[in-house]
Amino acid sequence: MKLSKRIEQNIETIKHELQNSSDLVLREFDLNFNQIPKIHCALFYLEAMVSNSQVTNAILQPLMHEIRDFDERVSTTFIKFIQESALTIGEVGEETELDKVLLSIMTGNVILLIDGARTALTIDVKGWKHRGVESPQTEAVIRGPRDSFSEPLTINLTLIRRRLRDPDLVFERITLGKRGHNDIVLAYIKNLAHPDLIAEVRKRLQKIEVDVILDSGYVEQIIEDDWWSPFNTLQDSERPDEVVAGLVEGRVAILVDNSPFALLVPATLNSQMMSPEDYYVRWPAANFIRIIRFIASFVAFVTPSLYISLVSFHPEMIPTQLALSIAATRDGIPFPSYVEALMMELSLELLREAGIRLPGAIGQTIGIVGGLIIGDAAVRAGIVSPIMVIVVAMTAIAGFIIPTYTLSFGLRISRFFLMIISSLLGLYGLTLGLLLMLGHLATLTSFGVSYLSPWAPLNIHDLRDSIIRSPWHRLKHRPQYTSALDPTRQATHTSKKRKAKKKQS
């Protein structure tokens, strides 16, 4: 539907389409211009979504007062004159369709209607309240930047621009959601990210047909390769530095308005096991931390199942002294080891979720005090053995080391699968379960990239930045799994100069 020339009809239509909502503000006024008779105008905007000071100082004051002092003859149309000579706002557009006018109002713009014109001016003076830039909550580091993404999309784009001043950086905006009309930004570096990857991400985004997108998690679950897997095939991050690092590797980022988490594609198990801090400290320390992280993830994944297998099916494989100690602690326990392990693991998950849902200070108290009290009370009551409490505590501590929160979900779910199959077949079940999980991970892909890259298929080049990280002067090329158009990350002559200096000395 096109706008009418009669401003009264446009006002009634807009009020009717927006259900005459209580937060819809209508401001009518007249333009007094010495060369043109008095013209009736109207402003439409949603209360609390615009900056009231800018509406007054940058729109109403120039139109109602300052325009009277303009003595030159208007050489263009009156709409163009207001847009180019009267308004002091940087972003002003024109719309002739009612649907786009309504959408502009709902996104926080001010609409200027002029009697006798079929064109409305959209004026960007957004000014709603929002949370400021804070420290990351799920990806904390000791050394590195302390800012994180926030809900407003413009702030998130600014945080990326501050770090990546590349003219080839592209922010491609897409509107999704039949009712929400949410802004999604596709970010990539032109002439670096592979065009096929960009086209595939854009294609999947454009196929999304939902009412509203409230968080980037909606997008992640709709466009992922394997929705039935417990492991996520898109990497989410609230850190701008990690997103920028992914962009310069040739990956593509997806940012959603009103979401503090960005998505990176493609994603691998190796990339999600990396922490930004691994690149901010020297390579020996980074390698030490990475080795501990991979060992801890394996411990969190396997330890309860291994305990069930050895105690219930293969006690002869336990050293004699340790077996006697375990048997002594289990004396009088009414439950078999697998029931004991499932009870304690479920209790741990309950405490973990309760600590997250409660307010910060209370949540930490519940997690610590609840774990101590329940564990001690269960041991004193003879329900579980002390060794089981130790196993569960080791599993929980090791699981917290995983840097990506969503990846830890997949490991936590798979751990219960291994515990169940181990309680049925012992070590044979544990071995079978590990082989099934390894086969499942080998079949996963993220936008055409193997989830186990660079280990399967084996890529010697990318092994330089996997479990072991090479020194920075050895990381001359970008990861090959991204298929970046420019594979060179740093000049190759840097290491040659260093070697020449060593020979001279």
N, C-alpha and C positions, 0 to 999 in steps of 0.2 A: 504494500500500500504506500502510495506517495503522499507527501505532506500537501496540505491544502494552502491556497493563497490567503485564506481567511484565518487570522490568528485565533479567533474565538473557536472555530471548529477544531483547530489543532490542540488547543488547550483542553477542550472537552474530551477529545479522543485520547490524549495522553493520560488524563486523570481516570478515564474509564478503563484503559488498558492496564494501568497500574493499580486498579481497584481503589483509587482514591485513598491510598495508604496514609496512615497518620504521620509517617516520616517523610512524605513527599512534600517539598516546599515549592510553592509558586510565588514568584515576586513579579508583579506587573508594574510597568512604568512607561513614561513617554519620553521619546527623544525630541529635544528642542534644538533643531539645527537651522541656522539662519537662511540657508539656501533652499531648504525643503520643509514643507508643512509638518506639523507635529505627527510623529509616527508612534504607534502603540507597540510595545515590546513586552516580552515575558521571559523570565528565567525559571528553569526547572532544575531541581537537584534534590538528592536525598540527604536528609539531615544527618550529621555526624560522619558523613563520608567525604565531605569537602572541607577545605580550610575557609572558615567564615571570614577571616581577615583578608584573604586574597579575593574572595567574592566581593567584599566591600571596596577594597583599595584598588584592585586591578581590573574590575569589571564595572561595578555600579558607578564608582566615582568618575572614571573616564567617560562613560556613556551619558551620565546624567548632568555632569558639570563641565568637565574639561572640553567636551566636544563643542560646546557653545562658542568657545573662543576661536574656533577654526574658521579662518576667513577665506582660504583658498577655495577655488571651485573644484568640485569633485569630478575627476576625469574618468573614473571607473564606476562600476555598479556600487550601490550603497552597501551591499554585503561585503564586497571587496574592500571598500573604504574602511568599514568598521574593523575588519579582520587585519588589515595592513597598517592602519594609521591610528586607530582608537585604542584597541585592546593592548595591554602590556604583558600578556601571557605568552610564553614561548611556544606552547603547543596548542594550536587552534585548527580545527578541521571543519569540513562541510559535510552534511548528510541531507539526503532528500527522501530517504525511505524511512517509514515509521518504525519498522523493526530495528533498524540500526540506531535510531534515535533512542528508543527504549533501552536497548542494550547499553548504549553509552551512559544513560542515566544510572543504570544499575551497576555499572563498573566504577562509578564515583566521579563522573564528569558533570559539568554544568552545561545545560542546553539553553541557547539563546534563540528565541523565536521572534521574528520581525513581521509585522503585518504587511501583507502584499507580497511576501517572498515564499517560494516553495522550498527554500533551503534553510536549514537550521545550522547554527554554529555550535560545534562541540568544543568546550573549553576545559582543558585539563588543570584542575586545581584540587587534586586529591589531597586529603589531609586527615584520614582516619587515624585513630590511636592504634599503636602496635607495639610489640615487644622489641626492645633494642637488641643490639648485637651482644651476645653473652659468650661465656666459655662453653666449649663442647661438653655435653653431658654423657655421651656414650663412647667418645673417642678421645679421652683425655691423654695428654702427653706431658712429660717433664720439660723437654726442650722442643720448642717449636711455637708457631703462632697460637694464640689463645682465643681467637674469634671463631664464631660458627655462624652458619646460616640462620636466618630468621624467617618469619612467615611472609612478609611482603616480598614479592618477586623482584621489585626494583632494587631493594637492598642487596639481595643475593647476587643479582647481575653486577652490581657495583663492586661487591667483594671479589668477584672473579676478575673484573676489569682492572682493579687495583694491582693484581698480581700478574696479569697476563696482558701486556700492552702491545699486543700483536694486531696489526691492521687486518690480518686474515681471520681473526676471531669473529665468528658469525653467531648471532642470536636469532634464531628463526622462531617466530611466535605462531602458535596454533591455538585456536579456540575449540575446546571440547566440552561435552556435556549438553544434553538437550535442554535442560532446565537451568543448570548452574552457569553455563557459558564460561567455563574456567579457562584461564590463560595457561598454556603449556609452552615452555621455551626449549627448543632443540639447540644445543650449543656444540659447536665443533670448530676446528681450525681448517679453513679452506686450504686446499693444496697440501694438506697433511693427512687428514682423515680420509679413508678410502670412500670413493663415491658410492660404491655398492652398499657399504655399511650405512651411510647416511640415508640412502634411498630406502633401505629395508626398515630402518627405525621410523622414518617418516611414514612409510606405508602402514606399519602396524599401528602407529598413533592415529592416523586418519581413519582406521577401521573401528576405533573405539566408539561405541554408541551406548552411553549410560546417561542417567539423569543428571548426576553431579559428580565431580571429582573432588573429594575433600582432602586427599593426601596423595603423595606420590606412591603410596602402597597400592592404591587403586590401579594406577598405570602399570606398576611392576607386575601385578598378578594377571593383568589382561594381556600384556604383550610378551610375557616370558615364554621360553621354548617348551618347557616341560612343567605344566601346572600340577601334575600329580606327584612330583618328587618332593621329598622333605627339604631338599637343599635349594637355596635361591640361586638363580642363574643371572640375576642382575645385582650389581653391587650398589648398596646405598651408603651415603656418607653425609654427615652434617658439617664437614670441614671443607672450607673453600680451597685450602692448599692441596688437599687430596684430589679434589675435582680438577684443579688446574694441572696437577701432575698427570692425571689421566688424559686430559685434553692434549698435552704435549706429547703423549705417547701415541696419539692417533685414535683415541677412543672418543665416544660421543656421550655427552651428558644431557640428561633430561631434568629440567627444573619445573616444579609445579607451584603455582601461586597458592599461598596459604599453607605451604609445607616447608619445614626447615630441613628436609632431607632431599638431596639430589641423587639421581640414579646414574650409574656409569655402565656402559656396554661397549664391548663384550666384557664379561666377568669370568674369572677362573677361580678355582680353589686356591691357587697360589697367590693371586692378587688380593684375595680377601683375607689371607693369612698375614699380609704385610701391614705394618703400622707406619704412618708418616714419620714417626720418630726414627725408624730404621735408617732413614736417609739424612737425618740431622746430626747423628753421632758418627764417630769414626767407625770404619768397617769392622775392626775386631770386636768392638762392643756390640755393633749391630748383629754380627754373626752369632755371638754368644747368646743374645736375646732371642734371635730367631730359632736357634737350635732348641733352647728351652721351651719356646712356644710350640714348636712342632711335637716335641716329646710330651708336653703337657696336654695337647689336644688328643694325642693317642692314649694317654693315661685316662683322661676323662671319658674317652669313648669305650675303652676295653676293660678297665679295672673291675667294675662290679660283675661283669660277665665272667671274667677270669676267676674271680673269687668263688662264684657259684660253681663253676666247672670243677675247680680243684677240690673244694670242700665236699661237694655232693657226689662227684663221680670219680675223681682221680686223686684221692688223698695220698696215694703212694708217691706222687710226684712232688709232694711238699717235703722239704728237709725235716728230718725227724724231730729236732728240737722245736722247730716252728710248728710242726703238726701237733706236738704235745701241748704247746701253749694255746693253739687255737681250740683243741679239744677241751682243754681245761676251762677256757672262757665260755665255751658253748655248753658246758654242763648245766643241765636244767632248763635250757632254752626250749620252749614247746613247739617252735616252728622250724621247718627245714630252712636251709640257707637261702633258697630262692625266694621264699615268702618273706623272710627277714630282709633280704636286699630290696625287694619291691616295696615293702612297707617304708623303709628308711628313705628310698629314693623318692617315693611319692610325698613323704613328709617334707623332704628337702624342697621339692617343687612347690608345695603349698606355702612354705615359709618364703621362698623366693618371690612368688607372685603376691603374697600378702605384703611383703616389704616394698614392692614396687607401687602397689595401689594406695598405700597409706601415705600421709604427709612425710616429708623428708626425714625429720628428726625421729618421728615415731617409727617410720619404716626401718631405719637402721637399728633402732632398739629392738624391734620385733625380730629382725633377722638374727641378731647376735644373741640376745637373751633367750628368744624362743628356741634357737638351735641348742644352746647349752642346757637349758632346762629340760627340753624334751629328750635330748640324747642322754643326759644323766639320769632322768627319771625312768626312761625305758631300760637302761642297763640295770638300775637298782631294782626295778620290778621283775627282772629276768625275762623280759620280752625279746630283747636283742642282745647280742654279745658286744663287748667293747671293741673287738677287732672289726666288727661291721660298722661301728661308728667311725673308726679310723678310715676305713675304705670309702665311706660316703663323704667324709670330710675331704679326703684327698681328691675325690672326683669333683667335688664342688669347687675347690680352690683351683684345680687345673682347668676347669671349664671357664673360670673367670678370666683366664689369660688370653683367650681367643679375642682378637681385636675387633672383629665384626660381629655385632650383636645378632643379626639375622642368621649368620652362619652357625652360631652356637645353638640356635633353635633346631637346625637339622641334625646336629650331633646329639642333642638331648633326646629327640624323638627316636633316632636310630639306636641310641643306647638301650632303650627299653626293648626294641626288637631283638638286639643281641642278648639281653638278659633272658628273654622268654625262650629263645631257641637254645641258649646254653642250659637252661633249666630242664630241657627235654633231652638233649643229646650230649651234654658235657662239652669237652674240648672239641669233639667232632662238630657239634653244633656251632661252637664259637668260630671254628675254622670255616665252616660252611657259610655262616653269617657274614664273616669278613670277606669271603670271596664274592658273595652276592652283592654286598655293598660296594666292593671294588668294581665289579662288573657294571653295577648301576651307575656309578660315577663315571666310568669310561664311556657310557652311552650318552651321557648328558652333553648338551651343547648350549652355547650362549651366542646367538646370532651367527651360527655357523662355526664357532670356535670350540674346540674340545675343552670340556670343563677341567680335565686333568693336565692341560698344557702347562708347562713344557715337558712333563714326564711321559705323557701318553697322548699323541705320538711324541717320541723323544726329540727334543730340540736342544742340541748342545749349546747353541748360542744363548738361548734364554735361561739356561741353567746358571748363568752368571748372576742372575738376580732371582733366586728361588730360596732354597733352604740356606744357601750360602750366598752372601752378597759380595761381589768384587769391589775393590776400591773404585772411587768415582772416575779416576782417569782410565779405568779399564771398561767402563760402561759407555762406549763410544756410540753404540747403536740403540735404536728403540727396540722394544720387544717385537719379535716377528709375528706373533699371533694377531696383532692389530692390523697387519698389512698396511702400515703407514706408507704414504707416497714418498716421503722423505725419510729414509731409514737412519740417517746420520743424526745423532743427538749432540755430539760435540766434536770439535775439530780433531782430526787424527794427529796433527803435528804437536799437540800438547805433550803427549808421552815421549815423542821423539826428542823434543827439547830437553825434557827432564833427563833422558838417558844421555844426551850429549853433555849436559852439565856434569853428570856423575863421572863420565869418562875424563873430562877435563880436570876435575878435582882429583 
